[in-house]
């Protein structure tokens, strides 16, 4: 689901903002760009509800008002060409790009922006919370839309969100839910859905949208295919044979091979993607905080970093470095003696009752397999058995929402380039659970977290203090999770692919329109 090519991103964004070339016709005859992932691509087609892996496809189908630029670390134009806020940060006006159409043929104008965001807000699911500050949206003209806010937030940053910020045609069908569920789209991006085969290896095919506002005057890929290949060795063989264009993640052994392989390029950079072990605080043996703290201490943090050979970096706190909320000086360490003592006090441990814990993780992820293997080995002498199960993501997530495991292993990345979603979605109380898969219910923590969005604008030092307090509460006082590492993105792709840039705010997304095919 889910490292280093950076500076060209600014040039790409400038190119994207220039007028379209004279010939809008999509290219023909190019080989497809084939993207390989280890997990299901699509879990939800509705752009108002989407909140998982499908961003790798949807970011090529739909567009947002703004785009987060990893070079400037600021919002850049996308569907909006400019914007301004009032001095108090409670009114934001966006000027839209003219001449943009949806794949349905209808124009993308201010009324369409208003209706799509209002529909997303009313969904009250996924990442729709990003618009919680909005009290009203006003159309001021065909290409001008104004947002009135209840409290100040950086709305230009919110509008660049990976999720829930898509602008789409709400008039695409009388029943939009049914329309999207069938694998149809109503976006304005460079590609549109051609074929979807749920559960198949060749799951999804996109084709170029002829009337895309950016134009097709230079070489582009006209077809994008997404394949699901859980076996990393097989994915690597497919790349070597030229049958696929891009592999999102290779294990350290295969990435080392790719780094020296002829005809293959690699990309490596730090990410905002954090590994999480979420502990079941509501049911089963881990409802006992002593057991949760024991498992926290049993994780071989340093050993994992060493064994993963550059694929990951140590985590400090919950939010990764580079975002507000990062807390330095909190890199965890293994403490097996402390784990044994806690287990004994809980009635388990050596000489006590045997303890069996079910751990689930996404299939095809060799990093998770290593973590499960090392945790199993560390806890076995302490009379604890780990029942580790690799599962397709959709099945793991459904089981997690039913509280069907003791330890839920997953990655988390921000909805937009800000630290709030690490807490607001994963550790804020929620019923039924969506991603708060530690099932933590802490009204004091909730009250703290609810102050953060406004403080981020009005008093950033105070917001940072809240993050530090929340980090201590989640990891120390409640022991709701263990954070073993932050991912370093390691990609491999065909040498003929030019112009690839990895943007940590859009994890695992390849913006295929920006690429230059050659050969």
N, C-alpha and C positions, 0 to 999 in steps of 0.2 A: 504494500500500500504505500505504500508511501509514495568530487563533488564539485570540478572547479573550472568553470569558464564564466567570466563575469563581465568584463568591461564593455563588450559589444552590445549589451542590452539597451543602453541608452540610444545607440544608433538605430537599433531596430525600432524602438518606440518613436523616434523622430520620423523614420520612414513610414510607420503606420499612420502618422498624423498628416502626411502629405496628401494632396488630391489624388484620386484614383487615375490610373493611366487611361488612355483613350479607349483601349480595347478591354471590355469587361469580361469577355468570354473566358470561361475556365479552361485550363490546359487539358489536353488529351494525349493519350499515348504514353504518359509517364508510368514507370513502375510504381506500385503503391508503397506508401510508408507503412510498415508493419510493426506495431508496438506490442511487446510481450510483457505480461504481468503474471504473477503467480496466483492471484486470486480473481474471483469473479469481477468483471468490469462494472456491471450495472446492478445496483440494488434498488434504485428509485429513479424513475424517469421524470417525475414532476419537478420542474426547477424550483418550485416553492418549497418542496420537502426534501430534496436531495441532500444527503449529509454523509456520504461515504465515498467509496472508491471511484464512482462514476465521474468525479471531477476530471479525470484524465481525458475523458471523451467530451464532457459537457463544456469544458473551457474552450474547446474547438468549435462547438455548436452555438453556444450562447455568449453574450458579451455583457460586461458591466459598465457602469458609467465611467469608472476610473480603473487604473491599473497600478499595482505597486511596483515601483522601479527599484531593483536591488542595488543599483549603482548609487542613485541619489538618496535612496531610502525615503522617498516621498511618493505621493500619488502623482500619476501622469495621465494624460488624456487617453480615453478609449472611445466610448460613445459620447461622452461629454468632452467638448473641446476646451472649456474653461469653466471656472466656478468662483464664487466669492461667498464669504460669510459676513454676517453683521458683527460689530465689535464685541457683542456679548456672546457670540457663538451659537445663538439660538435660531438664526435664520440663515439658510443656505440656498443659493440660487445656482443652478447648473444650466449652461448653454449647450445645447445638443448639436451633434454633427448633422448636417442636412443631407438629404438624399439617401438615407439608410432605409432599407426595406427588410421585413422579416421574410423567412423562407416561404411563408404563406402568400407573399406578394403585397401585403398591406404595409403602409409606411410606419416606420418607427418614429413617433413624434412624442411631444410632451404628454399628451393624453395616454399614450401607450405606456410611458414610464410610470405615470401615476397609477394606472390600473394594475400593472404587473406588480409593483411594490406593495400596493394595498392588498392585492390577493395574497402575496407572500406573508404580509403581516397578519392577515386574518387566519392563515393556516395554523399559526401558533405551534409549530413543530420544527424539527431540524434546527437550523440556525436563524430562524425568523426573529429571534430575540435581538439581532443586530439593529433592528429598526425600532426597538422599544422606546427610544427617545423621541420618535416622530409623533407629533400631535395632529398634523394635517399636511397634505400635499396640494399645492395649487398650480394649475396650468396658467402661465402668463403669456402664452403665445405658442405657436407650433413647435418652436425649438427652445422654449424656456420653461423650466419647472422649478418651483420654490418649495422648500421644506421648512415648516415651522416645528421647532423642537421644544419639548418640555424642559429639557436641561441641556447644557452644551456638551456636544461630543464632536470628535473630529470626523464629520460626516464624509469628507472626501476619502478618508481611509476606510470607513465603513463601506462605502460604495465600491471599494475594490475587493470586497470579500470573496474568498474562494467559494463560499456557499451563500445562498439566499439573496444575493445581490443581482442575479441575472435579470435582464430585461427581456420580456417575451410577449408574444401576441396572445392576449387573453381572449381574443375573438376567434381563435383558430378553430374552435368547435363548440357546439352548445354544451357538451359535457367534457370539460377539459381533463378531468380525472381519467375518464375512459380513453380519451385521445392520447394522453401521455402513456398510460399503462400499456398501450399497444405498441410502444416503441416508436412513437412519432415525436417530432420536435416542432417548436414554434420560435426558434431563435433567429438571430441576425448574423451569426458568425460565419466564417469562411466555409464551413462544412455542414452538411445536413445528413440526416440518417437515411441510409439506403437499405440496410438489412440488419436485423437483430435476431440472433438465435440463442435464446436463453439456455444456459447450461452446456452449450457447445464450446469446443476449443476455439474455433473461429467465431467468436461471439458477436462481433459488431463491425459493420462496414459503414464508413462515411464517404460522401462524395462532395466535390467542390460545388459551392453555390454560385451559379453563373453571375448573379447580380450583386455579389459582395461589394460593399462600398470601397474596399481597399484595392480592388482591381486585380487582374490576372496578367498584367503586361510583361512580367518577367517569369523565369522558370519557377514552378511550384509543384508540389505533389497534388494530383487531382483526386487521389483516393487514399483513405486512411483506414487501416484494418487493425483491430485489437484482438489478440490471441491470448488465451489463458493456458499457461504451461507451468504447472506447479513444480516440476522437476528442474532445478537450476542447471544441471548438467545437460539436459536435453535442450533447454533454452540456449545455452552456449553453443551447442552443436548446430542448432538452427541458424544462429548468427554467423558462425564460421562458414556455413554452406551458402550464406547469402539469402536464406529463405525468410529471414526477418531483418528488420532495420535497426531495432532499438530494444535493449533489454534493461528494464528499469532497475534491477538489483541483481548483482552476482555476489556469491560468497567470496571471502578473501582469496581463496585458492584460485577460483576462476577469474577474479578481477586481476590478479597478478598475471595470469596467462594472457588475458585480454590486453594488458598494458604493453605486451611485447609482440602481439600477434600482427602479422602483416594484413593490411586492409581493414583494420579495426581501429576505431578511435575510442578513447576513454575520457570521462569527465569526473572530476572529484571536487566536492566542496562541502563545507559545513552546512548543516540544515537547522530548521526549527522543529524537527521531528523527534519527539521524546518517547522512549520506551517506557511502558508502565505495566506494573503488576498490580492490579486492583484487587483488594481483599474484600471478601464478603463480610461486611460488618453487621448484616441483618440476620443471617441464618447460619446454622451449622457450627462446626467447631471454631471457625474463625470469628464468630461473634464475640469470643473471648479475646480481649485486647492483648492478653499475654501471648496467645498463639500468633496473633498478627505481628507483634513485635519480634517474636522468635523467628518467624519466616523472614522478616525484614533483615535481621542480623545474619541469617544463614546464606543469603545471596553472596556469591563470590564476585563482588563488583570488580576488583582489580584483575582477577583471573579472566573474567569475561573480556575486559578491555584488551588484555594482552592477547588472548586467543583470537579475537576478531581482527587483529592485525591492521589497524587503521580504518576499519569500516565503521567504527564508533568512537566517541569521545566520552570521558567521564561526565556524568550529570551532577550538577550542584543545585539542589532544590528541585522545583517542579518546572519552572519556565526556563528555557535555554538562554544562553548568553546571546545578546544582541537585541533582546526585547525587554521592555519595561517589566519588572517583576522578577528578573533574574536575581538570585541571592548567592553571591560568592561564598566560598568557605564552607560548603555543606556537602562536599563529596563523601558519600557513605563508604564504610569499610565493613568487611565481614567480621563477625564476632561469634564463633561457634560456641565458645564457653558461655557467653551471655545467652545465646539461643537455648542451650541445654538447661540453664538455670530457669529461664522463663517457662519452658515446656514442663519442667518438673513441678514448678509451682502451680501449673494448670492441671496437674494430674497425669501428664503424658511423659515424654522423654525416656531416657534409659532407665529401665526398671519400672516404669509406669505403664499406663495403658497405651497400646499401639494407636497411632493416629494415621488416618488415611485422608489425603487431600486431593481433590480433583482440580487439575489445572488445564485450561484450554488455550490454544493459540492457533493462529492461521497457518493452514497447511502450505507447504512449499517454502517456508521461511526458515532457512538453515540457521540463522542467528537465534531464533526462538527455540529451535530444536537443541542448540548448544546450551542455552540458558536452562531449559527443562532438564537436560541431562546432568548438568553440573549441580542444579538445585536438588535433584533426586539423590545424587551421590553425597552431597553435603548433609542431607537430612536423614539418610538411611541409618547411620550410626546413632542417631538421636531417636530411633524407634518411630520415625515418620516415613510413610510411603507416599510418594507423589504419583498419582494416576494422571499422567500427561497425555492429552489427546490433541492431535493436530486435526483441524476441521476446516472445511470451506468457510470463508468469512461470514456469508449469510447465515449459515447454520450456527456458527459460534455466537454471532450477535443475537440471534433469536433465542438461543439457550440462555445467554446472559441476561436478556430482558426478562426471563422467567426465573432469575436467580438460581440457575441450574449448575453452579460451579462454586468452588471455594476461591480460586485465583483466576482472574480473567486477564489474559496477557494481550496487550494491543499497543499500537502506536497512536500518538496524538500530535496534531499540528494545529496552528492557530487558524481560526476562521478568516481573520485578516491579520496583518502584521502588528499584533498587539498581544499582551499576555492574558487578557481577561478570559478567553475561552478555555484555557487550561483549567481554570477554577470554576467559572460560571457554568460550564457544561458537564464537567467530570465530577466535581466535588460539591456543587450546590444541590440541595435537596430537590428531588423530582419524583413524581409518581404519576404514571408508571415510569420506570426507568428507561432512558434512551441510551445515553452514554455515561450516566452516573452509575457505573457498574460496580462501584464499591457500596452502593446503596446507603451512602452516608446521609444521615438526617441530623443536621446540626444548625439550629436556628441562630445561634450566635455567629457561626461562620457565615451563614446566609446573609445576615444583617451587615457584616463586614463587607462581603463581596458586592452587595448591592450599592455600596457607595463608590465603587471603583470607577465605573464609566465616567461619571461627572468629575471626580477628582483627577482623572487622567488629563482633563482639560484645564481645570481650575487650580489644582494644587498637586503637581506631579510628585514632589517629595512626600506628600501625605499618601498619595496612591502607592508609592513604592513601600512606605511603611506598612500599609494594609497588606500588600503582597507578602512582605516578610512575615507578618503576624499569621497570615493564612497558611503560608508554607510550614511554619512551625506547628500550627494547629493540626494540619492534615497529616504531616509526616511524623511528628513527635507525640503530640497529645492524643491524637486519634489513631495513629498508625494505620491509616486506611490504604496505604500503597507503598510500594518500593519503586524507585526510579533508577534502573540500572545503567542507562546510557542515553546519549543523544546520537542520532544517526549521522554519519558522514555519507553523503550521497556518492555512490560509486556506480556510474553508468557505463555501458559499452554499446557502441553503435557502429554501423557501417561507415567506412572511410569516405564513401561517396556522399554522405550526408554533411552538408555545410550549414553553418549559422546556428547551431544548437547552443542554447544558453539555459542553465539551470537556475530557476528562480525559487528560493526557499519559501516564499509566501504561497506558492502554488505547487505543493509537493507532488512529485512524480509526473507533473503535467509537461508534455511537449507541445508547444505552440507550433503546430506543423506548418501553418501558413508562413511563418517566419523563416522556415528552412529553405535551403537551395539544393535541389537534387542535382547531381552531376554523374556523368558516366552512364 
